[in-house]
């Protein structure tokens, strides 16, 4: 196993902090598009963003993020405070010294564990100033199109994770906190130890009074990432709690009553078509057979709760006004 060891001084323990990162979520949202391993919990989100991908230049961000290998830190600056904005982080990207841009792109070019480097990455290595501008532009667009519309939901998840783990830290210190964050993290009393990846080797570092940043991530699931570059504050990025529920419809008392009335599966499908969806999308989302979904949608349509409309080869199902009223628990007139 690849092991990272972070040696902490007594005063570093008081400098352990939590913060989410909008740009980290953005760069990892782009990775989700091409990595089936990370798509398990994000299929509802993928269904919504796929129609927009033709209009976004994600090639530089995909090129600079090998599936296994070095990913430049410049595309996702460490959050400097708990409420850092995407705009603040984008300004940091645009201000990255060109020497750092060149160094990190070349590392991404050369440290790819055998994965071929696409032509666009070679081009960026030759022109670091253009590369920095192109990466910043791509990040800006991907943030606005792929992440920002859902940021309140994502931010709530990350905030809930931070609240939970902050309580553990207050109640039991680092010895209780780290195993609760991830079983691959341990605390020896003076050293944080992470075991990650399949390649053997040990990397050690002293905190140097910088403390430790703990960064929960939604789109980074299931990866545990250590930022160990001496230029940056030591950082551990870990999968946030509750990612499996991130895109699921919110459950209310009315939902439970509706499930008793029309059945749990039909109630869940009705909640899912608040935003139009195809049968195949709903089958993936709820882990149901296509025939089962079709049967339930037909019953919902026959009751006037949902309706289908053909778009090309697909039929999009959406909720009706009657279905919305039933879902909201409003009295029917």
GIGI-V65692 format. One record per backbone hydrogen bond with DSSP energy under -1.0 kcal/mol. CO is the residue of the C=O (numbers start at 1). NH is the residue of the N-H. E is the energy in kcal/mol with one decimal. If there is no record, write none. Layout:
# GIGI-V65692
((CO NH E) (CO NH E))
This chain:
# GIGI-V65692
((2 196 -3.4) (3 203 -2.8) (4 194 -2.7) (5 205 -1.9) (6 192 -2.7) (7 207 -2.3) (12 15 -1.6) (13 16 -1.1) (17 214 -2.9) (21 25 -2.1) (22 26 -1.7) (23 27 -2.9) (24 28 -2.3) (25 29 -1.9) (26 30 -1.8) (27 31 -1.5) (28 32 -2.1) (29 33 -1.1) (31 34 -1.2) (31 35 -1.3) (35 38 -1.5) (36 39 -1.2) (39 42 -1.1) (42 46 -2.6) (43 47 -2.5) (44 48 -1.1) (45 49 -2.0) (46 50 -2.3) (49 52 -1.8) (50 53 -1.4) (52 55 -1.6) (53 56 -1.5) (56 58 -1.4) (58 62 -2.3) (59 63 -2.6) (60 64 -1.6) (73 76 -1.6) (81 84 -1.6) (85 89 -1.9) (86 90 -2.8) (87 91 -1.9) (88 92 -1.4) (89 93 -2.1) (90 94 -2.4) (91 95 -1.1) (93 96 -1.4) (97 101 -2.1) (98 102 -2.8) (99 103 -2.2) (100 104 -2.8) (101 105 -2.4) (102 106 -2.2) (103 107 -1.9) (104 108 -2.1) (105 109 -2.0) (106 110 -1.9) (107 111 -2.8) (111 70 -2.6) (112 115 -2.2) (118 121 -1.1) (118 122 -1.3) (119 123 -2.3) (120 124 -2.0) (121 125 -2.1) (122 126 -1.4) (123 127 -1.3) (127 131 -2.6) (128 132 -2.7) (129 133 -2.0) (130 134 -2.8) (131 135 -2.8) (132 136 -2.3) (133 137 -2.3) (134 138 -2.4) (135 139 -2.7) (136 140 -2.4) (137 141 -2.3) (138 142 -2.8) (139 143 -2.6) (140 144 -2.1) (141 145 -2.4) (142 146 -2.7) (143 147 -1.2) (143 148 -3.6) (147 150 -1.8) (148 151 -1.5) (150 154 -2.3) (151 155 -3.9) (152 156 -1.9) (153 157 -1.8) (154 158 -2.4) (155 159 -2.7) (156 160 -2.4) (157 161 -2.0) (158 162 -2.3) (159 163 -2.5) (160 164 -2.2) (161 165 -2.6) (162 166 -2.4) (163 167 -1.6) (164 168 -1.5) (165 169 -2.3) (166 170 -2.2) (167 171 -2.4) (168 172 -3.0) (169 173 -1.8) (173 177 -2.0) (174 178 -2.2) (177 181 -1.8) (178 182 -2.1) (182 185 -2.0) (184 195 -1.9) (186 193 -2.6) (190 8 -2.9) (191 188 -2.3) (192 6 -2.9) (193 186 -2.3) (194 4 -2.6) (201 3 -3.1) (203 5 -3.2) (205 7 -3.0) (207 210 -1.5) (212 17 -2.5) (213 236 -2.5) (214 19 -1.6) (215 238 -1.8) (217 240 -2.8) (220 223 -2.1) (225 237 -2.9) (227 235 -1.6) (229 232 -2.0) (234 213 -2.6) (235 227 -2.9) (236 215 -2.8) (237 225 -2.6) (238 217 -2.0) (242 245 -1.5) (243 246 -1.6) (252 256 -1.6) (253 257 -1.9) (254 258 -2.6) (255 259 -2.5) (256 260 -1.7) (257 261 -1.4) (258 262 -2.9) (259 263 -1.8) (263 267 -2.2) (264 268 -2.3) (265 269 -2.4) (266 270 -2.4) (267 271 -2.1) (268 272 -1.6) (269 273 -1.3) (271 274 -1.1) (273 319 -2.0) (277 317 -3.0) (278 282 -2.3) (279 283 -2.3) (280 284 -2.1) (281 285 -2.5) (282 286 -2.2) (283 288 -2.0) (289 293 -2.3) (290 294 -2.8) (291 295 -2.2) (292 296 -2.2) (293 297 -2.8) (294 298 -2.3) (295 299 -1.8) (296 300 -2.4) (297 301 -2.7) (298 302 -2.5) (299 303 -1.4) (300 305 -2.6) (301 304 -1.5) (305 320 -2.1) (307 318 -2.6) (309 316 -2.9) (311 314 -1.9) (314 311 -3.5) (316 309 -2.2) (317 277 -2.0) (318 307 -2.7) (320 324 -2.6) (321 325 -2.2) (322 326 -2.2) (323 327 -2.7) (324 328 -2.2) (325 330 -2.6))
